[in-house]
Structure formats: structure tokens, C-alpha cells
Amino acid sequence: SMPLMNAPFVLAEVSAALQDLKDRGESRKIYLSQFPLTDEDARYLMEFLSTGSVVIEHRDLSRTVWRETGFQGVWWGEYYDASMKVALRTIEIAPVPGFVLAQAEDIAEAAERMRHALQNSQAAVAGA
């Protein structure tokens, strides 16, 4: 089999980033496209990182999937394009991938929407 090229370097980056997350609460996103990876590299990375128990899927215009690795705080991210091909691969070092976290303004809008929906449904029940 071919020798590994960039996998050991990527894992050293991930290890340093995980240490930063532990020490300073800093999250980090590593774009795997920045490192030319051979098939052997990709296989080695996936085997080394292994899989955890959490999978997060985001569906919007396109699909994004984050898989927790065997190392809590390390996520394997795959961003799909419209034709469902993986357009971008990342390794994200964070308690939860940042993209998943609900933003304050979205939460504010949701609270307002639920309040109205509840008022409308109560009015409908009262009028029934």
C-alpha cells in the first residue's frame, strides 16, 4: 500500500485543536480539502478517528451530516451539493458543530411564532 501523506499531519492538528477546546473552549474547523489526501490517508483518518454514537443531519437546500468520532468533541463533517455528492469534508473540533447551534435571533423568532400558534390553536379550541 502507498505511504501516508497528510493523515499524520491532520491528526496532529486535530489533537492540538482538541487540547485548545479543553483548555480554552476554542472551537476549530479543519477543511480537509486544504490537505491533499490519498485514499490511504482518508482510510487511515477514518479508522483512527473511528465512530461515536451521535450523527447530526441538517437538511435545507442541501444536506450536511456530522458524525461524532470516537473522540468526543471531534466531528467528521460532510457537506453535500445539490446532486448529493460530497462537496466539502471537514473535521470540526467543538462540543457541537457550530452550524447546528440555534442562533439567538432564530430562537427569538421561534418563541414569537409558537406564542401566536398557541393563541390561534386555543382560540380554535375555544370556538369549537
Secondary structure, DSSP 8 states (H G I E B T S, - for coil): ----SSHHHHHHHHHHHHHHHHHH---EEEEGGGS---HHHHHHHHHHH---S-EEEEESSSEEEEEE-SSTTEEEEEEE-TTS-EEEEEEEESSS-GGGS--HHHHHHHHHHHHHHHHHHHHHHHH-
